[in-house]
């Protein structure tokens, strides 16, 4: 963002949430674009969207969830739930006196957006939901049912070799084989270069494995199906038809369940179609955001 203002906001339970805006916080602002990133991701995944809409003059808010990066709360995993993250965001929105916000969510960020829309429907004007799922994640991640059974095995390894596992988590991303596996498994290798993967893995290494597996469980247990059909917020659902992490049928199902949704599938898009093909994604999102109805 050209004019970037960095701040910390104190939540009602005393945590510090880091956030950035491209507008002065002394002004009451409408139609702010708020970006919510995915599981152990970061706002780096939104860089092409942030730059694009910043150039167009849209007010933008980015932030770190509690327990992530510059925000506090890392030592209380039990408080890092989608309900609590939504409450944090609501307090931040009230603090900044924002109206009719437009929520962006990628992967796990879709859970945050849907939970917020459930709790505070009058505050959300529109949502853009990318590569998310309303099906329990253990049943579909990587197009398999094996994600759930693997967790107890990994938990035992973490318990028996905590130092070694944490060191591997923090630095293992620099292993060429791991970088290649992440690159081919989650991205369109013809569109996303190695530099992006290295930055992503470096940021991932800053967040511990405990947080990762806690949030995987939160995604699995999130009762989205129980309320998704009641959400009336106008929504653009985006998915890549070659998503190997959250299969594209999940976005099609989400589109069918939401009352007021549009679906945009990006050809040869991966789990991060907004990174693979930012031009296509940005233009479609802009059309959706500008639409009066």
C-alpha positions as CSV (number, residue, x, y, z in Angstrom):
1,X,0.0,0.0,0.0
2,X,1.3,3.5,-0.9
3,X,0.2,5.2,2.3
4,X,0.5,2.5,5.0
5,X,-0.5,3.1,8.6
6,X,0.6,0.4,11.1
7,X,-1.1,0.1,14.4
8,X,-1.9,-2.2,17.4
9,X,-5.4,-2.6,18.7
10,X,-6.1,-3.9,22.2
11,X,-9.0,-6.4,22.4
12,X,-11.5,-6.5,25.3
13,X,-9.6,-9.5,26.8
14,X,-6.2,-7.7,26.6
15,X,-4.6,-9.1,23.4
16,X,-2.8,-6.9,20.9
17,X,-3.9,-7.2,17.3
18,X,-1.6,-5.8,14.7
19,X,-3.3,-4.1,11.7
20,X,-2.5,-1.8,8.7
21,X,-4.6,0.6,6.7
22,X,-4.1,2.9,3.7
23,X,-6.5,5.4,5.2
24,X,-6.4,7.7,8.3
25,X,-8.1,6.1,11.3
26,X,-9.6,9.5,12.3
27,X,-12.1,9.3,9.4
28,X,-15.3,7.2,9.4
29,X,-14.9,5.0,6.3
30,X,-17.4,2.9,4.3
31,X,-16.7,-0.1,2.0
32,X,-13.3,-1.0,3.5
33,X,-11.8,-4.1,1.9
34,X,-10.7,-6.4,4.8
35,X,-8.3,-9.3,4.0
36,X,-8.4,-12.6,5.9
37,X,-5.6,-15.1,5.1
38,X,-5.6,-18.8,5.2
39,X,-4.1,-21.5,7.4
40,X,-0.6,-20.5,8.6
41,X,-0.5,-18.2,5.6
42,X,-0.1,-14.4,5.7
43,X,-1.2,-11.3,3.9
44,X,1.6,-12.0,1.4
45,X,-1.0,-14.3,-0.3
46,X,-3.0,-11.1,-1.0
47,X,-0.2,-8.9,-2.3
48,X,-1.5,-8.7,-5.9
49,X,-5.0,-7.9,-4.7
50,X,-3.9,-5.3,-2.1
51,X,-1.6,-3.5,-4.7
52,X,-4.4,-3.6,-7.3
53,X,-7.2,-2.2,-5.2
54,X,-4.9,0.3,-3.4
55,X,-4.0,1.7,-6.8
56,X,-7.7,2.1,-7.6
57,X,-8.2,4.1,-4.4
58,X,-10.1,1.5,-2.3
59,X,-9.7,1.8,1.5
60,X,-7.9,-1.3,2.7
61,X,-7.5,-3.0,6.1
62,X,-5.1,-5.9,6.7
63,X,-4.4,-7.5,10.1
64,X,-2.9,-10.5,11.8
65,X,-5.2,-12.9,13.7
66,X,-4.5,-13.3,17.4
67,X,-1.6,-15.7,17.8
68,X,-0.2,-14.9,14.4
69,X,2.9,-12.9,13.6
70,X,2.9,-9.5,15.2
71,X,-0.4,-10.0,17.2
72,X,-0.3,-11.5,20.7
73,X,-2.0,-14.5,22.0
74,X,0.4,-17.2,20.8
75,X,0.4,-19.0,24.2
76,X,-3.4,-19.4,24.5
77,X,-4.3,-21.7,21.6
78,X,-7.7,-22.5,23.1
79,X,-8.8,-18.9,22.5
80,X,-7.9,-19.0,18.8
81,X,-11.3,-20.1,17.4
82,X,-13.3,-18.7,14.5
83,X,-15.8,-17.3,16.9
84,X,-13.0,-15.4,18.8
85,X,-11.3,-14.2,15.6
86,X,-14.7,-12.9,14.5
87,X,-15.2,-11.1,17.8
88,X,-11.7,-9.6,17.5
89,X,-12.4,-8.3,14.0
90,X,-15.8,-6.9,15.1
91,X,-14.1,-5.0,17.9
92,X,-11.5,-3.6,15.5
93,X,-14.2,-2.6,13.0
94,X,-16.1,-0.8,15.8
95,X,-12.9,0.9,17.0
96,X,-12.2,2.2,13.5
97,X,-15.9,3.1,13.1
98,X,-16.2,1.3,9.7
99,X,-19.5,0.7,7.9
100,X,-20.5,-1.9,5.2
101,X,-17.2,-3.7,5.1
102,X,-16.2,-6.0,2.3
103,X,-14.6,-9.2,3.5
104,X,-12.0,-11.2,1.6
105,X,-11.2,-14.7,2.7
106,X,-8.8,-17.4,1.4
107,X,-8.9,-21.0,2.5
108,X,-9.3,-20.8,6.3
109,X,-10.0,-17.1,6.0
110,X,-13.3,-18.3,4.4
111,X,-14.2,-19.8,7.8
112,X,-13.5,-16.5,9.5
113,X,-15.6,-14.6,7.0
114,X,-18.6,-16.9,7.2
115,X,-18.5,-16.9,11.0
116,X,-18.4,-13.1,11.0
117,X,-21.3,-12.9,8.5
118,X,-23.3,-15.2,10.8
119,X,-22.6,-13.1,13.9
120,X,-22.7,-9.6,12.4
121,X,-24.7,-9.8,9.2
122,X,-25.6,-6.1,9.1
123,X,-21.9,-5.0,9.1
124,X,-20.9,-7.0,6.0
125,X,-21.8,-5.5,2.6
126,X,-20.2,-8.2,0.4
127,X,-17.8,-11.2,0.7
128,X,-15.2,-12.7,-1.7
129,X,-14.5,-16.3,-0.6
130,X,-11.6,-18.1,-2.3
131,X,-10.7,-21.8,-2.1
132,X,-12.7,-22.4,1.0
133,X,-14.9,-25.4,2.2
134,X,-18.0,-25.9,4.2
135,X,-17.3,-29.6,4.5
136,X,-15.2,-30.9,7.5
137,X,-11.6,-30.4,6.2
138,X,-10.3,-33.8,7.4
139,X,-12.7,-35.5,4.9
140,X,-11.5,-33.6,1.8
141,X,-8.1,-32.0,2.3
142,X,-5.7,-33.2,-0.5
143,X,-8.7,-35.0,-1.9
144,X,-8.4,-37.8,0.7
145,X,-9.9,-39.0,3.9
146,X,-6.5,-39.7,5.5
147,X,-5.8,-36.2,7.0
148,X,-7.6,-37.0,10.2
149,X,-5.8,-40.4,11.0
150,X,-2.4,-38.8,10.3
151,X,-2.8,-36.3,13.1
152,X,-2.4,-38.7,16.0
153,X,0.8,-40.1,14.5
154,X,2.3,-36.6,14.0
155,X,1.2,-35.6,17.5
156,X,3.2,-38.6,18.9
157,X,6.2,-37.5,17.0
158,X,5.8,-33.9,18.2
159,X,5.5,-35.2,21.8
160,X,8.5,-37.5,21.6
161,X,10.8,-35.3,19.7
162,X,9.6,-31.7,20.3
163,X,12.9,-29.8,19.6
164,X,13.6,-31.8,16.5
165,X,10.1,-31.4,15.1
166,X,10.0,-27.7,15.8
167,X,13.4,-27.2,14.2
168,X,12.2,-29.2,11.1
169,X,9.0,-27.0,11.0
170,X,11.0,-23.8,11.2
171,X,13.8,-24.6,8.8
172,X,12.6,-27.7,6.8
173,X,11.0,-25.5,4.2
174,X,14.4,-24.7,2.8
175,X,14.8,-28.4,1.8
176,X,14.5,-28.5,-2.0
177,X,12.3,-31.6,-1.9
178,X,9.8,-29.9,0.5
179,X,9.8,-26.7,-1.5
180,X,9.1,-28.7,-4.7
181,X,6.3,-30.6,-2.9
182,X,4.6,-27.4,-1.6
183,X,5.1,-25.8,-5.0
184,X,3.5,-28.6,-7.0
185,X,0.9,-29.5,-4.4
186,X,-0.6,-26.0,-3.7
187,X,0.3,-23.8,-6.6
188,X,0.3,-23.6,-10.4
189,X,4.0,-24.1,-11.0
190,X,3.8,-22.4,-14.4
191,X,2.5,-19.2,-12.9
192,X,4.1,-18.9,-9.4
193,X,7.8,-18.7,-9.1
194,X,10.2,-20.2,-6.5
195,X,10.7,-16.9,-4.8
196,X,7.0,-16.8,-3.7
197,X,7.3,-20.3,-2.3
198,X,10.4,-19.4,-0.3
199,X,8.7,-16.3,1.2
200,X,5.6,-18.4,2.0
201,X,7.7,-21.1,3.7
202,X,9.7,-18.6,5.6
203,X,6.5,-17.0,7.0
204,X,5.0,-20.5,7.7
205,X,8.1,-21.3,9.7
206,X,7.4,-18.4,12.0
207,X,4.2,-20.0,13.2
208,X,4.6,-23.2,15.2
209,X,3.2,-26.7,14.3
210,X,0.9,-26.5,17.4
211,X,-1.0,-23.6,15.9
212,X,-1.2,-25.4,12.6
213,X,-2.8,-28.5,14.0
214,X,-5.0,-26.6,16.3
215,X,-6.4,-24.6,13.4
216,X,-6.8,-27.8,11.3
217,X,-9.1,-29.1,14.1
218,X,-11.0,-25.8,14.2
219,X,-11.6,-26.0,10.5
220,X,-12.8,-29.6,10.9
221,X,-15.1,-28.8,13.8
222,X,-16.5,-25.5,12.4
223,X,-20.3,-25.9,12.1
224,X,-20.5,-24.1,8.8
225,X,-23.1,-26.4,7.3
226,X,-25.5,-25.6,10.2
227,X,-25.8,-21.9,9.3
228,X,-24.4,-21.3,5.7
229,X,-27.9,-21.4,4.1
230,X,-29.0,-18.6,6.5
231,X,-26.3,-16.2,5.3
232,X,-27.8,-13.6,2.9
233,X,-24.7,-11.5,2.3
234,X,-23.9,-11.0,-1.4
235,X,-20.9,-13.3,-2.1
236,X,-18.5,-14.1,-4.8
237,X,-17.1,-17.7,-4.5
238,X,-13.9,-18.3,-6.4
239,X,-12.0,-21.5,-6.9
240,X,-9.4,-23.1,-9.1
241,X,-10.4,-26.1,-11.0
242,X,-7.0,-27.7,-10.2
243,X,-7.0,-27.1,-6.5
244,X,-5.3,-30.1,-4.9
245,X,-5.7,-28.9,-1.3
246,X,-9.4,-28.1,-1.2
247,X,-11.1,-29.7,-4.2
248,X,-13.1,-27.4,-6.4
249,X,-16.4,-29.2,-5.8
250,X,-16.3,-27.6,-2.3
251,X,-16.6,-24.1,-3.8
252,X,-19.4,-25.4,-6.0
253,X,-21.2,-26.7,-3.0
254,X,-20.7,-23.5,-1.1
255,X,-22.1,-21.5,-4.0
256,X,-25.2,-23.8,-4.0
257,X,-25.8,-23.4,-0.3
258,X,-25.4,-19.6,0.0
259,X,-28.5,-17.7,-0.7
260,X,-27.0,-14.8,-2.7
261,X,-23.8,-16.1,-4.3
262,X,-22.0,-16.0,-7.6
263,X,-19.4,-18.6,-8.7
264,X,-16.2,-17.9,-10.6
265,X,-13.9,-20.9,-11.4
266,X,-10.4,-20.1,-12.7
267,X,-9.2,-22.5,-15.3
268,X,-6.0,-24.3,-14.2
269,X,-6.1,-22.3,-11.0
270,X,-4.7,-24.0,-7.9
271,X,-5.5,-23.6,-4.2
272,X,-4.3,-20.0,-4.6
273,X,-5.9,-18.8,-7.9
274,X,-5.5,-15.2,-6.8
275,X,-1.8,-15.8,-6.9
276,X,-1.7,-17.9,-10.0
277,X,-3.8,-15.6,-12.1
278,X,-4.1,-12.2,-10.3
279,X,-5.3,-10.3,-13.4
280,X,-8.3,-12.6,-13.9
281,X,-9.1,-12.7,-10.2
282,X,-8.7,-9.0,-9.7
283,X,-10.9,-8.0,-12.6
284,X,-13.6,-10.3,-11.6
285,X,-13.5,-9.2,-8.0
286,X,-13.5,-5.5,-9.1
287,X,-16.6,-6.1,-11.2
288,X,-18.3,-7.8,-8.3
289,X,-17.4,-5.1,-5.8
290,X,-18.5,-2.3,-8.1
291,X,-21.9,-3.9,-8.9
292,X,-24.7,-1.9,-7.2
293,X,-26.9,-4.9,-6.7
